[in-house]
Each structure stands twice: as C-alpha cells, then as structure tokens.
Amino acid sequence: MSDDLTTASMLTDAARATVPADVPESLPDLDDTPSSEAPQYYCLLTNAGAALEAAAHAAGKPVCLTHVAVGDGKGAVPEPAVGVTALVNEVYRRPIDSLSQDEDDPNIAWIHIVIPADVGGFWIREFAVLAEPLEDGGDPVLYAYGNHAPYYKLKRVLGQATTHELSIPLILSATAEVEIVIAEAGYASRLELLHLSGIVEALRHPQDAVWTLDKAVPAGGALALPDGVAYAPGRNLVDLSWDGLTCHPGQQYEEIIVSGAPESTSLKLLFDAPEGSEFRVLVRGYSLQPRLPEGNLPQGLEARVDALEETVAKVADGAVYVTPPAG
C-alpha cells in the first residue's frame, strides 16, 4: 500500500492527506480551513540558499542539491521564512531518489523522495532541501524550506505497510547552475513507474504497418516509415517486405542511424521501389533504455554466467554420443 502526497510550492496548494484514526494525535479538519488566494503550504528559497547560489556563480561552480529532510515542527505547522537555517525538529533525512521535469513549465524541476514502509512513527509538517557546501568539510546548506500539510507517517505494523512519496517543485535559477544529485540505490517515483510501464507495453506489442508508396524511392534512398513507427538501430528488430516478398537486411535494405537519437523512422533501400509499391514493416518489441556497458555488470552476474558456462562445458564433455544402427 502506498500513500503519495505532493508537497506545495509557491505555485500550488498542497494535497491534503488522509490520516488514519489510530495515529497518536488528532488532526484538524483540513476541509474547514478558510480558503485564501495565498497558498497555505509553500516553499521558499532561503537566504542561505541564495547566498550559496551567488557564491557558486562567482566561483564558477554548480549548486549541488543532495538530500531532503522532513520534520514534525514540534507539534505545529511552521510558516516558511527566508531566514530559516534549520528545521524546527528534524525527524528524517534521505538522499534525493529521483528527478522529473514539469510538464507545463521547463523552468521547474520536481525533486522526489520516497520514505520507505519500514521508516515512520512521526509527523511531517515541514521539509527542507539540502545542498552541499562549497568548502570541503562544511555543513550542508539549507537551500529551500517549506511547510507541509500535517501527515502522520506510519511504520510497518501488523502486516500494514505504507510508503510516502514527497515531491517538491524547484524553480531553476537563472543565474546559478544547479545540479541535483540522485541516489544510486533510490526508489522509483510514480512518474518513473509510469515510464517503465510504457516500456513494458512496448515490449509486449510489436509495431506492424502496411502502406503504399505515393512516390518512387530510388536505390540508396530513404524509405520513410509510417507515422508512429520507429525502431532502435543496430538491434536487428526490423522485418521488411515489398509486394509480398521478404527483404533481407544488408541485401535489400539497411538500418539508418540518426546521430544523437535512440531511434530511427526510416530505412535505406538498396533497390528501386516504384510508385505504388506496397511495403509491410514489423518492428519487434524493444526498450529504448541503454544497454549495460561492458565491464559494468551487476555485482555477481558475470560470475554466475561464467559458472553456468563451465557447467554446460562439463556436461558436454561427459556426454555419450550413440550412433544409431544403419537401416
């Protein structure tokens, strides 16, 4: 079971959390909160964060955001202020799990952390984005600070488990270079899971299209595939036929690699195709995710493959081959 809550910024109100009835303290009825044009929950760039941006810009260095911390506000929701240098009462800190781009505003990036199911037993009423100091050995800088609709993070108990995704919008600086450091062993955000599910669907459903040329394509020319059909060059995933005849890669067509692009939408024909020719293309399911580079296999995988190959070799050496009698 997962609880997802999007934290407010200067742009939007916070989503309201539903708190279980057995939490250790009561929660005010958020639906009775008076409406106001100004957001009740929001996030501010602190004076320390602005000073860090200015110093980083002068030194030609980036601002590196690394962690998000949450606090319980000692029982009250604090009001964000630019002079804040620490949480009222920090209860949990975590490396940034993932980053996504705002769909509507390219100047806004979303920072995500996921608090695991086995962490909890505290309230969340405040949060902070922390940055690395410019000087080696310095303390983390509280770059941005915000308040949070009261939310009780349960800890795994009696078979119940809840995770909590915290999403923080960050308005990118126009003067300083900001880098967001993602933890290597982090959790996937909801957006990443949607992206992964899209890849799975692509693997399940090959692309198949039939079309007729409205213009001749000479030998050596590019055969444009129908809209919505694309393939990953170099993976031998394309089957092409012309007027019912199977075309073979390297003999009748070649894949076209587009510099800097993970996919291609055309093929190079190695024969003359007149106007009115009927083509059919089948692109088998694939993923656009990059392949694992040589020498960077997951720990233990290479050893297991070597052991499997050695076992197969031993079985082959010990096999007895019997020639059937003639006739």
C-alpha positions as CSV (number, residue, x, y, z in Angstrom):
1,M,0.0,0.0,0.0
2,S,1.4,3.4,-0.9
3,D,0.5,6.9,0.1
4,D,1.5,9.6,-2.4
5,L,1.5,13.2,-1.3
6,T,2.6,16.2,-3.4
7,T,4.1,19.0,-1.3
8,A,3.0,22.5,-2.0
9,S,5.2,25.2,-3.5
10,M,4.8,28.9,-4.1
11,L,2.7,27.9,-7.1
12,T,0.2,25.3,-5.8
13,D,-1.6,24.3,-2.7
14,A,-0.5,21.1,-1.0
15,A,-2.5,17.9,-1.5
16,R,-4.4,17.0,1.6
17,A,-3.5,13.8,3.4
18,T,-5.9,11.3,4.9
19,V,-4.6,10.4,8.4
20,P,-5.6,7.1,10.0
21,A,-7.8,7.3,13.1
22,D,-5.3,5.5,15.3
23,V,-2.4,8.0,15.0
24,P,-1.1,9.3,18.3
25,E,-2.5,12.8,18.0
26,S,-5.6,14.3,16.3
27,L,-5.6,16.2,13.0
28,P,-7.6,19.3,12.4
29,D,-10.3,19.1,9.7
30,L,-8.5,20.5,6.7
31,D,-11.7,20.8,4.8
32,D,-12.8,23.6,7.2
33,T,-9.7,25.6,6.6
34,P,-10.7,29.1,5.3
35,S,-9.9,29.5,1.6
36,S,-7.4,32.1,0.6
37,E,-5.8,33.2,-2.6
38,A,-2.4,32.8,-1.0
39,P,-1.2,29.1,-0.6
40,Q,-1.3,27.7,2.9
41,Y,1.6,25.4,2.2
42,Y,4.6,26.5,0.2
43,C,8.3,26.5,-0.2
44,L,10.9,29.4,-0.2
45,L,14.5,29.8,-1.3
46,T,16.3,30.6,1.9
47,N,18.8,33.4,2.4
48,A,21.5,30.7,2.8
49,G,20.4,29.2,-0.4
50,A,20.5,32.5,-2.3
51,A,24.0,33.2,-0.8
52,L,25.1,29.8,-1.9
53,E,23.9,30.4,-5.5
54,A,25.7,33.8,-5.6
55,A,29.0,32.3,-4.2
56,A,28.7,29.3,-6.6
57,H,28.1,31.6,-9.6
58,A,31.1,33.7,-8.6
59,A,33.3,30.7,-8.2
60,G,32.1,29.0,-11.4
61,K,30.8,26.0,-9.5
62,P,27.4,24.4,-9.5
63,V,25.0,24.2,-6.6
64,C,24.6,20.5,-5.7
65,L,21.3,19.5,-4.1
66,T,21.6,16.1,-2.4
67,H,19.1,15.5,0.4
68,V,15.6,16.2,1.6
69,A,14.9,16.4,5.3
70,V,11.5,16.4,7.0
71,G,10.4,17.5,10.5
72,D,7.4,17.5,12.8
73,G,7.5,21.2,13.6
74,K,7.3,20.2,17.3
75,G,3.6,19.8,17.0
76,A,2.7,22.9,14.9
77,V,2.9,23.7,11.2
78,P,5.6,26.4,10.8
79,E,5.4,29.3,8.4
80,P,8.2,29.3,5.9
81,A,10.7,32.2,6.2
82,V,13.8,33.0,4.2
83,G,15.9,33.3,7.3
84,V,15.4,29.7,8.3
85,T,18.7,27.7,8.7
86,A,17.4,24.5,10.2
87,L,14.2,22.6,10.7
88,V,12.2,23.1,13.8
89,N,12.6,19.5,14.6
90,E,14.1,17.1,12.0
91,V,12.8,13.5,12.2
92,Y,14.1,12.0,8.9
93,R,16.6,12.8,6.2
94,R,17.0,11.0,2.8
95,P,19.1,11.3,-0.4
96,I,17.1,12.5,-3.4
97,D,15.6,9.5,-5.1
98,S,14.7,10.9,-8.5
99,L,14.1,14.0,-10.6
100,S,11.4,14.9,-13.2
101,Q,10.7,17.9,-15.4
102,D,7.5,19.8,-15.0
103,E,5.2,19.1,-18.0
104,D,4.0,22.7,-18.3
105,D,7.0,24.8,-17.2
106,P,10.5,23.9,-18.4
107,N,11.9,26.1,-15.6
108,I,10.5,23.9,-12.9
109,A,12.0,20.5,-11.8
110,W,10.5,18.2,-9.3
111,I,12.6,16.5,-6.7
112,H,11.2,13.2,-5.3
113,I,12.0,11.2,-2.2
114,V,10.2,8.0,-1.1
115,I,10.1,7.3,2.6
116,P,10.1,3.5,2.9
117,A,7.5,1.4,4.6
118,D,9.8,0.4,7.5
119,V,10.5,4.1,8.4
120,G,7.9,6.0,10.3
121,G,6.2,6.7,13.5
122,F,6.4,10.5,13.1
123,W,4.5,13.5,11.8
124,I,5.5,15.6,8.8
125,R,4.8,19.3,9.0
126,E,8.0,20.8,7.4
127,F,10.7,19.9,4.9
128,A,14.0,21.2,3.6
129,V,16.1,20.8,0.5
130,L,19.8,20.5,1.5
131,A,22.8,21.4,-0.7
132,E,26.5,20.6,-0.5
133,P,28.7,23.4,0.9
134,L,31.2,24.9,-1.5
135,E,34.0,24.3,1.0
136,D,35.2,20.8,1.7
137,G,34.2,19.6,5.1
138,G,31.5,22.2,5.6
139,D,28.0,21.6,6.9
140,P,25.1,21.1,4.4
141,V,23.3,24.3,3.5
142,L,19.5,24.5,4.0
143,Y,18.8,25.6,0.4
144,A,15.0,25.7,0.5
145,Y,12.4,25.4,3.3
146,G,8.7,24.7,3.2
147,N,5.7,23.7,5.3
148,H,3.6,20.6,4.8
149,A,0.0,19.6,5.5
150,P,0.1,17.6,8.7
151,Y,0.7,14.0,7.8
152,Y,1.4,11.0,10.0
153,K,3.9,8.5,8.5
154,L,3.0,5.1,9.8
155,K,5.7,2.5,10.4
156,R,5.2,-1.1,9.2
157,V,3.0,-2.8,11.8
158,L,0.8,-5.9,11.8
159,G,1.3,-6.5,8.1
160,Q,0.3,-3.0,7.1
161,A,2.9,-1.0,5.2
162,T,2.8,2.4,3.6
163,T,5.4,4.3,1.7
164,H,5.2,8.1,1.3
165,E,6.3,10.0,-1.8
166,L,7.3,13.6,-1.2
167,S,7.5,15.7,-4.4
168,I,9.0,19.2,-4.2
169,P,8.9,21.7,-7.1
170,L,12.1,23.6,-7.7
171,I,12.2,26.8,-9.7
172,L,15.6,26.6,-11.5
173,S,17.9,29.6,-11.0
174,A,18.6,31.9,-13.9
175,T,22.0,32.9,-12.5
176,A,23.5,29.8,-10.9
177,E,24.0,26.3,-12.3
178,V,22.0,23.8,-10.1
179,E,22.8,20.1,-10.1
180,I,20.5,17.6,-8.4
181,V,22.4,14.5,-7.2
182,I,20.3,11.3,-7.4
183,A,21.0,8.4,-5.0
184,E,22.2,5.3,-6.9
185,A,20.1,3.0,-4.7
186,G,17.0,5.1,-4.5
187,Y,13.3,4.4,-5.0
188,A,11.4,4.9,-8.3
189,S,8.9,7.8,-8.3
190,R,5.4,7.4,-9.5
191,L,6.3,9.1,-12.8
192,E,9.2,6.7,-13.3
193,L,7.0,3.7,-12.7
194,L,4.6,5.1,-15.4
195,H,7.5,5.4,-17.8
196,L,8.7,1.9,-17.0
197,S,5.1,0.5,-17.6
198,G,5.2,2.3,-21.0
199,I,8.4,0.4,-21.9
200,V,6.8,-2.9,-20.8
201,E,3.9,-2.2,-23.1
202,A,6.3,-1.5,-26.0
203,L,7.9,-4.9,-25.3
204,R,4.6,-6.6,-25.4
205,H,3.2,-5.0,-28.5
206,P,5.2,-5.1,-31.7
207,Q,4.7,-2.3,-34.3
208,D,3.2,-3.6,-37.6
209,A,2.2,-1.4,-40.6
210,V,1.3,-1.7,-44.3
211,W,1.4,1.2,-46.7
212,T,1.7,2.0,-50.4
213,L,4.3,4.4,-51.8
214,D,2.9,7.5,-53.3
215,K,6.3,8.4,-54.7
216,A,9.1,6.2,-56.1
217,V,12.2,5.6,-53.9
218,P,15.4,5.0,-55.8
219,A,18.2,2.6,-54.7
220,G,20.1,4.2,-51.9
221,G,17.2,6.4,-51.0
222,A,15.4,6.6,-47.6
223,L,12.2,4.8,-47.1
224,A,10.2,6.7,-44.5
225,L,8.2,4.5,-42.2
226,P,4.5,5.4,-41.4
227,D,3.8,7.8,-38.6
228,G,4.2,6.3,-35.1
229,V,6.6,3.5,-36.3
230,A,10.2,3.6,-35.1
231,Y,13.0,1.2,-34.3
232,A,16.2,1.1,-32.4
233,P,19.0,0.8,-34.9
234,G,21.6,-2.0,-34.5
235,R,19.4,-4.5,-32.8
236,N,18.0,-6.4,-35.8
237,L,14.4,-5.8,-34.8
238,V,13.0,-4.9,-38.2
239,D,11.3,-7.2,-40.7
240,L,10.5,-5.6,-44.1
241,S,8.6,-7.0,-47.1
242,W,8.0,-5.5,-50.6
243,D,5.0,-6.5,-52.6
244,G,4.8,-9.7,-50.6
245,L,8.5,-10.6,-50.9
246,T,10.7,-10.7,-47.9
247,C,13.5,-8.2,-47.8
248,H,16.8,-9.1,-46.2
249,P,18.9,-6.7,-44.1
250,G,22.2,-5.8,-45.9
251,Q,20.8,-7.1,-49.2
252,Q,17.6,-5.1,-49.9
253,Y,17.7,-2.6,-47.1
254,E,19.9,-1.1,-44.3
255,E,19.0,0.5,-41.0
256,I,19.6,4.2,-40.7
257,I,21.4,5.5,-37.6
258,V,20.5,9.1,-36.7
259,S,23.3,10.8,-34.7
260,G,22.3,11.6,-31.2
261,A,18.9,9.8,-31.5
262,P,18.0,6.5,-29.8
263,E,15.5,5.5,-32.6
264,S,15.1,5.9,-36.3
265,T,12.0,6.3,-38.5
266,S,13.4,5.3,-41.9
267,L,15.3,2.6,-43.8
268,K,17.8,2.8,-46.6
269,L,16.6,0.9,-49.7
270,L,19.2,-1.0,-51.8
271,F,16.8,-1.4,-54.8
272,D,14.5,0.8,-56.8
273,A,10.9,0.8,-55.5
274,P,8.4,2.3,-58.0
275,E,5.4,4.4,-57.1
276,G,2.5,2.1,-55.9
277,S,4.8,-0.4,-54.3
278,E,3.3,-2.0,-51.1
279,F,5.5,-2.3,-48.1
280,R,5.0,-4.0,-44.8
281,V,7.2,-3.4,-41.8
282,L,7.2,-5.3,-38.4
283,V,9.2,-3.8,-35.6
284,R,9.6,-6.3,-32.7
285,G,9.1,-5.0,-29.2
286,Y,12.1,-3.3,-27.7
287,S,13.2,-0.9,-25.0
288,L,14.9,2.4,-25.6
289,Q,16.8,2.1,-22.3
290,P,20.6,2.0,-22.8
291,R,22.3,-1.4,-22.7
292,L,24.5,-2.2,-19.8
293,P,28.1,-1.3,-20.8
294,E,30.9,-3.9,-20.9
295,G,32.6,-4.3,-17.5
296,N,29.7,-2.7,-15.6
297,L,27.5,-5.7,-15.0
298,P,25.5,-6.0,-11.8
299,Q,27.6,-7.5,-9.0
300,G,27.8,-11.2,-9.2
301,L,26.1,-11.6,-12.6
302,E,29.3,-12.1,-14.5
303,A,30.5,-14.8,-12.1
304,R,27.1,-16.6,-12.4
305,V,27.3,-16.6,-16.2
306,D,30.9,-17.9,-16.1
307,A,29.8,-20.7,-13.7
308,L,26.9,-21.6,-15.9
309,E,29.1,-21.8,-19.0
310,E,31.6,-24.0,-17.1
311,T,28.7,-26.4,-16.0
312,V,27.5,-26.6,-19.6
313,A,31.0,-27.4,-20.8
314,K,31.4,-30.2,-18.2
315,V,28.0,-31.7,-19.2
316,A,29.1,-31.6,-22.9
317,D,32.4,-33.3,-22.1
318,G,30.7,-36.1,-20.2
319,A,28.0,-36.7,-22.8
320,V,28.0,-40.1,-24.6
321,Y,27.0,-39.9,-28.2
322,V,25.5,-43.0,-29.7
323,T,25.4,-43.6,-33.5
324,P,22.1,-45.3,-34.5
325,P,22.5,-48.5,-36.4
326,A,22.2,-48.3,-40.2
327,G,19.0,-49.4,-41.8
